[in-house]
């Protein structure tokens, strides 16, 4: 079975200048977990839910901390400041361009490649999708789910 037999030819894409908020909405509206980033007709990156989730990682502030009697009044203020920092960070994230978080190393396949080759690339590089390219033109996308559905038809 070939990639062209299981790929999706209707690819949802974004541009590097699109905001992270816009891309998050695209993912939700289209019920997808990632998409190619295209500039002037060329695939320049891939952005996924995982890339978005990494933005929500809160830095660890250290291990166990027990306040002294004098610090008991300081703790609520410190926690409020930490919460305000977190809210400000999340507000800023949505307006950043997707090019700041996209994966620039893009693995691709041809429509004539076997689904075994696509599966091997997906497994080796721990990715979920591959743009399908004919020369420099993207003609589709193939995901892990597409490959599994294809195998189910055998």
VENCOR-V459169 format. One record per pair of residues at least 24 apart in sequence whose C-alpha atoms are under 10 Angstrom apart, sorted by the first residue. I is the first residue (numbers start at 0). J is the second residue. D is the distance in whole Angstrom. If there is no record, write none. Layout:
i | j | d
I | J | D
I | J | D
This chain:
i | j | d
0 | 111 | 9
0 | 112 | 9
0 | 113 | 6
0 | 114 | 6
0 | 115 | 8
0 | 146 | 10
0 | 149 | 8
0 | 150 | 8
0 | 153 | 9
1 | 109 | 9
1 | 110 | 7
1 | 111 | 6
1 | 112 | 6
1 | 113 | 4
1 | 114 | 5
1 | 115 | 8
1 | 116 | 9
1 | 117 | 9
1 | 146 | 10
1 | 149 | 9
2 | 108 | 8
2 | 109 | 7
2 | 110 | 5
2 | 111 | 6
2 | 112 | 6
2 | 113 | 6
2 | 114 | 5
2 | 115 | 9
2 | 116 | 9
2 | 117 | 7
2 | 118 | 10
2 | 131 | 8
2 | 139 | 9
2 | 140 | 9
2 | 141 | 7
2 | 145 | 9
2 | 146 | 8
2 | 149 | 9
3 | 108 | 10
3 | 109 | 8
3 | 110 | 4
3 | 111 | 6
3 | 112 | 8
3 | 113 | 9
3 | 114 | 9
3 | 131 | 8
3 | 138 | 9
3 | 139 | 8
3 | 140 | 9
3 | 141 | 9
4 | 110 | 8
4 | 111 | 9
4 | 113 | 9
4 | 114 | 9
4 | 141 | 10
4 | 145 | 9
4 | 146 | 9
4 | 149 | 8
5 | 110 | 9
5 | 114 | 8
5 | 139 | 10
5 | 140 | 9
5 | 141 | 7
5 | 142 | 9
5 | 144 | 9
5 | 145 | 6
5 | 146 | 6
5 | 147 | 9
5 | 148 | 8
5 | 149 | 6
5 | 150 | 9
6 | 110 | 8
6 | 114 | 10
6 | 129 | 9
6 | 130 | 9
6 | 131 | 8
6 | 138 | 9
6 | 139 | 6
6 | 140 | 6
6 | 141 | 5
6 | 142 | 8
6 | 144 | 10
6 | 145 | 6
6 | 146 | 8
6 | 149 | 9
7 | 130 | 10
7 | 131 | 9
7 | 138 | 9
7 | 139 | 5
7 | 140 | 5
7 | 141 | 6
7 | 142 | 9
7 | 145 | 8
8 | 130 | 10
8 | 131 | 9
8 | 137 | 9
8 | 138 | 6
8 | 139 | 4
8 | 140 | 6
8 | 141 | 9
9 | 138 | 8
9 | 139 | 6
9 | 140 | 8
10 | 34 | 8
10 | 35 | 8
10 | 130 | 9
10 | 131 | 10
10 | 137 | 9
10 | 138 | 8
10 | 139 | 6
10 | 140 | 6
10 | 141 | 10
11 | 35 | 7
11 | 36 | 9
11 | 139 | 9
11 | 140 | 9
12 | 36 | 6
12 | 37 | 6
12 | 38 | 10
12 | 42 | 9
12 | 45 | 9
12 | 46 | 10
13 | 37 | 6
13 | 38 | 8
13 | 42 | 10
13 | 44 | 10
13 | 45 | 9
13 | 46 | 9
13 | 97 | 9
14 | 38 | 6
14 | 39 | 9
14 | 40 | 10
14 | 42 | 9
14 | 43 | 9
14 | 44 | 9
14 | 96 | 9
14 | 97 | 8
14 | 98 | 8
15 | 42 | 10
15 | 43 | 8
15 | 44 | 8
15 | 45 | 10
15 | 46 | 10
15 | 96 | 6
15 | 97 | 5
15 | 98 | 5
15 | 99 | 8
15 | 100 | 10
15 | 101 | 8
16 | 95 | 8
16 | 96 | 5
16 | 97 | 6
16 | 98 | 7
16 | 99 | 9
17 | 94 | 9
17 | 95 | 8
17 | 96 | 5
17 | 97 | 6
17 | 98 | 8
18 | 92 | 9
18 | 93 | 6
18 | 94 | 5
18 | 95 | 5
18 | 96 | 4
18 | 97 | 5
18 | 98 | 9
18 | 99 | 10
19 | 46 | 10
19 | 50 | 10
19 | 51 | 8
19 | 91 | 10
19 | 92 | 7
19 | 93 | 5
19 | 94 | 6
19 | 95 | 6
19 | 96 | 6
19 | 97 | 5
19 | 98 | 9
19 | 99 | 9
19 | 100 | 8
19 | 101 | 10
20 | 51 | 9
20 | 90 | 10
20 | 91 | 10
20 | 92 | 8
20 | 93 | 4
20 | 94 | 6
20 | 95 | 8
20 | 96 | 9
20 | 97 | 9
21 | 93 | 8
21 | 94 | 9
21 | 95 | 10
21 | 96 | 9
21 | 97 | 9
22 | 46 | 8
22 | 47 | 9
22 | 48 | 10
22 | 51 | 9
22 | 93 | 9
22 | 96 | 9
22 | 97 | 7
23 | 47 | 9
23 | 48 | 8
23 | 51 | 8
23 | 93 | 9
23 | 97 | 10
32 | 127 | 9
32 | 128 | 9
32 | 142 | 10
33 | 127 | 8
33 | 128 | 8
33 | 142 | 10
34 | 101 | 10
34 | 128 | 8
34 | 129 | 9
34 | 130 | 9
34 | 140 | 9
35 | 101 | 9
35 | 102 | 10
35 | 105 | 9
35 | 128 | 9
35 | 129 | 9
35 | 130 | 7
35 | 137 | 10
35 | 140 | 9
36 | 97 | 8
36 | 98 | 8
36 | 101 | 8
36 | 102 | 9
36 | 103 | 9
36 | 105 | 10
37 | 137 | 10
40 | 135 | 8
40 | 136 | 7
40 | 137 | 8
41 | 135 | 7
41 | 136 | 7
41 | 137 | 8
42 | 103 | 9
42 | 105 | 8
42 | 107 | 10
42 | 130 | 8
42 | 132 | 9
42 | 135 | 8
42 | 136 | 9
42 | 137 | 8
43 | 98 | 9
43 | 101 | 9
43 | 102 | 9
43 | 103 | 6
43 | 104 | 8
43 | 105 | 7
44 | 97 | 10
44 | 98 | 8
44 | 100 | 10
44 | 101 | 6
44 | 102 | 5
44 | 103 | 4
44 | 104 | 7
44 | 105 | 6
44 | 106 | 9
45 | 97 | 10
45 | 98 | 9
45 | 100 | 9
45 | 101 | 6
45 | 102 | 5
45 | 103 | 7
45 | 104 | 8
45 | 105 | 7
45 | 106 | 9
45 | 128 | 9
45 | 129 | 9
45 | 130 | 9
46 | 97 | 8
46 | 98 | 9
46 | 100 | 7
46 | 101 | 5
46 | 102 | 6
46 | 103 | 9
47 | 100 | 9
47 | 101 | 8
47 | 102 | 9
47 | 126 | 9
47 | 127 | 9
47 | 128 | 9
50 | 97 | 10
50 | 100 | 6
50 | 101 | 7
50 | 102 | 8
51 | 92 | 9
51 | 93 | 10
51 | 97 | 9
51 | 100 | 8
51 | 101 | 9
53 | 100 | 9
54 | 88 | 9
54 | 89 | 8
54 | 92 | 7
54 | 93 | 10
54 | 100 | 9
55 | 85 | 9
55 | 88 | 9
55 | 89 | 7
55 | 92 | 9
56 | 85 | 10
57 | 85 | 8
57 | 88 | 10
58 | 85 | 10
105 | 129 | 8
105 | 130 | 8
106 | 130 | 7
106 | 131 | 9
107 | 131 | 6
107 | 132 | 7
107 | 133 | 10
107 | 137 | 9
107 | 140 | 9
107 | 141 | 9
108 | 132 | 6
108 | 133 | 9
108 | 137 | 10
108 | 139 | 10
108 | 140 | 9
108 | 141 | 9
109 | 133 | 6
109 | 134 | 8
109 | 137 | 9
109 | 138 | 9
109 | 139 | 9
109 | 140 | 10
110 | 137 | 10
110 | 138 | 8
110 | 139 | 8
110 | 140 | 9
110 | 141 | 9
114 | 141 | 9
114 | 143 | 10
114 | 145 | 10
114 | 146 | 7
114 | 147 | 10
114 | 149 | 9
114 | 150 | 9
115 | 146 | 9
117 | 141 | 8
117 | 142 | 9
117 | 143 | 9
117 | 146 | 8
118 | 142 | 9
118 | 143 | 7
118 | 146 | 7
118 | 147 | 9
